[in-house]
């Protein structure tokens, strides 16, 4: 598998989500998020715990390091020692996530996965999201159904605190975080070659900007030569 330049930037952005997490369980969902978590562990977060999703703790290459039965996952989850990197059919400006259905919940146009573990994830431990195709359909002003709890609802529910953190949303165009006074979205960085106008045109909500203004928005970093080597090893690319 050979990665494009943009996929490599996205893999690094996804890896950076885990920076500083230390010895917690990483739960990335999807091929590129999994690659990002493996990259983080193989480079700057060696204590990160990766699992095979069944019963083992594994290294970045998939070799078994120790036993971890599925029942133990819930002890980790409830204790807050987990960072899940989920997908989302919709995310809104406060980080609320929808993976349940599209349209009126009473008569949905499209049935999706359901709520799954999203409510418990978002009030018990750190959660981030990966949007592989940045669009107004995915990044909306208001989600049709709240599966994962964002900052506005967490505050209203009294769930805001050390276990509730929506760290970031990484897309194929940029990275959003929620480091604003009201917990709304902020454009943290643009991927190389992506303009602010392209992100604005493809986003269904208003967002604030990191940096001193439109001309000073940080650029998502590209992989270092060492990280490129790790990505090539993990993907079998060159």
N, C-alpha and C positions, 0 to 999 in steps of 0.2 A: 504494500500500500504506500503510495507516494503522496505526501501532503503538499497542498498548494501553499504559497507564501501566506495567504490570508488564514488558512487553517492553522499554520504554525503560530501566527500571532494570536489566534483565538485559543490555541492550546496553552500558550504562555499566560494569557489573561485568565483562563480557567485555573491554571496552576497557582497563580498569584492569589486566588481567593482563599487558599489554604495557608498562606504565609502567616506565621505566628501562631498557628493553631496548636502546634506541639503534639502531644500524645492523645489525640482524639480519633474517633472512627470517622473516616471519610466515606461517604456513600454517594458516589457520582453515578448518575443514570444516563446511559447513552455512550456511544463510542468515544466522541471527542471529550466529554467531561471525564470519562475514565482515563483517557490519555493524559489529561491535565493533572489529575490526582496522582497518577504514576510519575509524571514529570516532577511534581512537587516533592514527592517522597525520594525520588532518585537524586535530587539536587539540594534544595534548601530546607526541606522539612523531613529529615530522616526518621523522626519519631512517629510520623503519621501512620495510622493503622488502616491498612487496606484489607478488604475481605473478598472472598469469591462469591458472596451472596448466598452461600449454602452453610458451610460449617468450618471454614478455615480462614485464618489470617494469612495473607500472601504478600510476597515482595512484588516490586514493579513488573517483574517478568512472569509472575503467576506461580512461582514456586511456593509451596506451603511452608509457613513459618511456625504456625501453632494452630491449635484447635479452637474454634469459637462456635458453639452450637447456636442455632437461630434464636433460641429462647433468651440467650444472653444479650442479644441485640436490644431487646426492650429495656433491660436494666441500664444499658448504656444510653439509650434514647431518653429515658425519663430522668436520668441524672444530668442531662445537658452535655454529655461528652461526645457529641456527634455533630458533624457538619454535612448536611445533605445538599447535593447539587442536583436539582430537579429540572425537568422540562415544564413547560406551561403552554396551554393553548391561548390563554390571555393573561397578561399582567397589567395592572393599572399603575397610576402615578404614585400610589402609596405602597406598592409592593404586594397588593392582594393578588392571589393567583387563582386561576380557574382551570381545572382539568376535568370538570364534571359534565357540562353540557353547554351548548350554545343556544341562545334565544331564551324565551320565557321558560323558567324551570317547570311551570305547570304543563306547558306544551312545547318542549324543546325542539328546535330545528335539527340539532345534531346531538346524539348521545355520545359522550366521550368515556374516559376511564372510570369516572366516579370520583368520590372524594379521596379514596385510598388513605394513605397516612398523612396527607398534607396538613390537616388541622393540628394533629398532635406534633408533627415536625415543627411547625412554625411557632408553637407556644412553648416548646420544650428545649429547643436547641437552635443553633445557627442554620439558616437556610439561604441558599443562593439559587439562581435560575439561569438556564441556558436557552436562548432563543436562536435556533439555527438560521431562520429567515426573518429578518427585521421588517415588520410591516405594521400598518395601522390596524390590521385584523388581530395581530398578536399583542401589540402595545396600545392599550385602549384607555379611554378616560375612566371607564367604570366596568369592571368585570361583570359578566352576566350572572355568575354564581361564585361565591367565595369558597374556594377549597382551602387555600393557604391564607393565613391571616396577615394582613399588612399593618403598617404602623398606625393608621387612623383607627382601625377596628381594635387593634391590640390595646390602644390607649383607652378606648371606650369600654372594653371588657375588663380592664384592670390587669391585662396580661403582659403589659410592657414591663420589661425588667431584664435581668442578666441572662435569662434563657431565651428571650425573644430577640432575635436579630435577623433581619433580612439584609444580608451583607451586600449583595450586588446582583445585577442582571447583566450577563454577558450576551451580546448578540454578534452576528457576523459583521456588524458595522461599528460597534462601540461598546463601552461599559457604562452602565448607570450604577450609582449607589444612592443612598438615602440619607446622607449626612447634611441634612438641612434642619432648621428649627422645628418644622412641622412634620418631618419624616417623609417629605415628598421627594420625587426623583430628581437627581442631579446628574448631568452628563459628566462623568469622571474622566473619560478619555475617548478619543476617536482613534479607530484603527488606521494605520498608515494608508494614505491615499483616499480616505473618506472625508467628505466635507461636512461642516455643520449643517448646511442647507439640505444635504441628502438625508441626514438623520431627522431633521425637523419635518421634512416632507413625508417621511415614512413612519412617523410616530403620532399616535392618536391622542397624546396629552402634552401639556406644557411642562417643561422641565427647566430647572436652573442650570447654571454652568459652573464647573470648576475653573479655577484660574482667575485671572484678572479681567477677563472679558472674552468676546467671541474670537479674538485674534490670539488668545493665549491658552486655549484649551489643550491640556496635555495629550500627547500621542501615546497610544498603547505600545509597549515596547516589543521589539522583535526578539526572537531567541538569541542567546549568546551562542558562540561556536560550540561550547560544551553542551548546551541544551539542544542544539541542532543534532549533535551526535547521539544524545539520548533518545530524541524523537525518532531518528533514523533506526536506532537499535530496536526500539519498542514497536515500530511499525513495519520493520523489514524494508524500509525505503532507503533511498540514497539521494 
